[in-house]
Each structure stands twice: as C-alpha cells, then as structure tokens.
Amino acid sequence: DLILPKLKAHYQRNKEKAKHDAIEYYKNNKASCLAKSKEKHWKRRQVWLDIIKKLGLDKCAYCGYDRCFAAIDLHHIDPLSKVDNVGWIMRRIPSVVAIEEIKKCVALCATCDRELHFKGDINVWQPQPPQLH
C-alpha cells in the first residue's frame, strides 16, 4: 500500500528528467522505436480481428461479402446507444467496455453501408437484406 504513493512522489519529483530522457532515447533509437510501435500495432490489430471473427462480425450482414476485412464497416445498430467510435476503439487495447461497444454494431460491406447512409435509413436496422440496388 505504501509503494504506490512513493512511486507517484518519485515520478512527480523526476517528471522533467524522465521526459527529457525519453526524448533523448527516442532520438537515439528512432528506427527501433518505430519498429516496436509498428509491431505492437499489428499484434493489437490481429487480436481485434480474432475478437471480431468470434463475434461473427467479419462478413456483411446484408449481402454476405467476406473477401476482405478492410472493406467491412462496423455500423452501430442504434446510433443513440453509441458511446465511442469503432475506429478509435480498435486503436486501443481490447477491453470489456470496448468489446461491449463493438457488440452494438452490425457488419456491413462498404457498398451496403454507403447505400444505407445514402438512402437515409441509418437509424433503421433491418435484419433481412433490403433492396439496395
């Protein structure tokens, strides 16, 4: 119980030096830092893809498109229940709260999502495929 306050106090006393040291380390090891950051990004992305597949959100709910996940958009079923943007959620480490937000969505391919938005029916989710074309 006493360790955390001591660490906080130590950090407050040495905040500027720690910031300076971090900047210097980055300057001297930029390529390594960028490589580690990129590696973390791809690992986190793979974790999210696995979660999305387990939730069944890896193909379009309207037309069944599933060739390329980059063409799948996660569309909030009820926009009023939206707490956070899915794009921002997926940049963070998965959490229970983030996964609950993803569960509020339906997967749509880019075409079906754009047509849904264009028709102005974005507040109405229809489980059966509508006549989009």
Disulfide bonds with the S-S distance in Angstrom:
none
